[in-house]
Amino acid sequence: MMLKQIALGILILCSFSSYSQTEYAVDRISPTLKNRANAVIRKMETTVDMRSPDNVVQTVKSVITVLNKGGDSNAEIVLGYNKNTSIKYVKGIIYNADGKSTGKFALNNFTDHSAVSNFSLFEDDRIKHFSPSVSDYPYTISYEFEVRSKQNLIIPDWYANRIPDVAVEQSTYTFICKPTDKIRIKTHNYSGEPEVLDQEKIKSQTWTVKNLLPFKYEPFTPDRENYLTCVKIAPEEFSYYGHKGKYQNWEELGKWVFNDLIKDRQALNPIAVAEIKELVKDLTNDKDKARKVYEYVQKRTRYISVQIGIGGQQPMQANEVHQLSYGDCKALVNYTQSLLKTLNIPSWYCVVNAGDFKKDMEADFASMAQGNHIILCLPLEGDTTWLECTSQNSPFGFLGSFTDDRTVLACREEGGKILKTPTLSTQMNLQNRKATLVIDVNGNVNGSIKTTFRGSQYDNYAQFENQPLPEQLKLLKKFYDVDNINFDSFNLSYDKSINPSSKETLKLSIQKYAAKTNNNNVYLVLNAFNKNRTIPEIKNRTLPVFINRGYTDLDEIIYTIPDHWSIEYLPEDIELKNSFGSYKVSVRKEDKRLVYSRKMTLNNGTYSADKYTDFSNFINKISSNDRIKAVFKTGLAQH
């Protein structure tokens, strides 16, 4: 049997080495694959060998041809490591267009960087990075590396190719384990079955993709797992930096997370317990008590990421957070949950795929590789309440666009449970702006704006929070992309009631906004502040049209015009309506005032690829109509 394994290893090595440098000549690539590609993956072999739960070896052998400057990023190599993941070796060769070697590289040619994020206090992750210095195109890079990890709880997902404008000649993924190891596998967009090799001591499964044409970037697309070839693997029995367990489904995984990573980290000192009980002593119902606790946590703590060892998945001790007044999402949720526990208020630690793009946990495939954030759920009777514990300004019970409308894993002592966070609807996601502007005879504008934000737009100005006024005024110029605009004052306030809103009030001036021509005509772009951008027209669209989030924008601008300007032209009312949304604009004259009104609604949803032309036409018509102008004649009495 040992001879068979040795023979198998020799066969693999020979097959790779026989892919000799003559094969690296660019003219050997099929013209079909090179067409509209920036790079071609000639050969990619990814092997994950799970020798034991605490010894997983990943080997990658890759040959990539870069056809032009747009493909350079595909030749870069970035390898992460820490105390539990080590890089055993890296070696590679660079070839020119004819397939002749021009240089070699190894691990000592890589630069070493900390992977600490700007908002992190503790992380032990680092990265090795290599980028070939080649200016003559095309060129080919061939390399291989081995990385060893002391855990098998998280096996990296494999994609045949996840980058636009890259073709694939051949890419394979091989997973090796013992025949007795139980693993769960989920594939996306892979036709056929893997090649299985069963031996006495090892079992391997190999997925192969050949002659994959490059896909083009297309805006408004669904989750990439809907169209890219992907393989996901989750072992039933695992080891994670000394923590062992097993799971087959979300119920078992959520139970392990709570009982092994959280349960023993919720102790608080008697002083903290007495303080929180004193805080709520006059309150009678759990929701009011929970609100008080949440506000207490917001005032007392701040968010700082902590990612060391098991700390990447396990929260800090609750008592440590109480003493230090900081923590990451795991720590702050665990701390809040611990405080509520002292009041006998139940709550659930929930793992979520956070981000503006909504992404569910896969209902039929439990894995620790899913999720990147923690939130807290309070299963109050008839009134489930959700808390974002990392924000010092979020209203109690409100989840914004970062975590709304998606499934999460609630980790509970009795077992995990898939829940869904509240949906923020198109009508709820409201921006309502009202401006009053005065135009002088030189076309300068002065005035004020009041804007209310609700739903997913509540956090539009989140980056303004806790910034000094001068910095806020700088940020405003990015939000109001208008030439020569200046702000005299700015105030941001919050209503944190059951239907929360944020409100902006400001005073501004815009020099020479209404342009005057030599023939005494003045052109006024009526929509000063909320112009929709165009989107590209795409021929032969291949992917469905996906609108991730709907919203409603209301704009009203009241212009006061000079006495001696007469109206030469006012645009007619405009109305567009279809399944994607609606758009309505009106302009009316009231004495010396001109009132511009705009309402745009975009609906979330998924549409077939052939609807993209209709969608782009709709958006681009809106963009065009957002730039309509009124025309005035100066020096004449107003009619």
Secondary structure, DSSP 4 states (H G I P E B T S, - for coil): -HHHHHHHHHHHHHHHHTS-GGGG-GGGS-HHHHTT-SEEEEEEEEEEEEEETTEEEEEEEEEEEE-SGGGGGGG-EEEEEBTTEEEEEEEEEEE-TTS-EEEEEEGGGSEEEE---TTEEEE--EEEEE-----SSSEEEEEEEEEEESB-S-PPPEES--STTEEEEEEEEEEEE-TT--EEEEEES--S--EEEE-SS-EEEEEEEEEEPPPPP-SS---GGGTS-EEEEEESEEEETTEEEE-SSHHHHHHHIIIIIIGGG----HHHHHHHHHHTTT--SHHHHHHHHHHHHHHH-EE-EEE-GGGGTSPPPHHHHHHH-EE-HHHHHHHHHHHHHHTT---EEEEE--SSS-----TT---TTS--EEEEEE--TT--EEE-TT-SSPPTT---TTT-SSEEEEE-TT--EEEEPPP--TTTSEEEEEEEEEE-TTS-EEEEEEEEEEGGGGGTTGGGTT--HHHHHHHHHHHS--TTEEEEEEEEEEE-SSS-EEEEEEEEEETT-SEE-TTSEEEEES--S-PPPP----TT--S-EEE---EEEEEEEEEEPPTT-EEEE-PPPEEEEETTEEEEEEEEEETTEEEEEEEEEE--EEE-GGGHHHHHHHHHHHHHHTT-EEEEETTS---
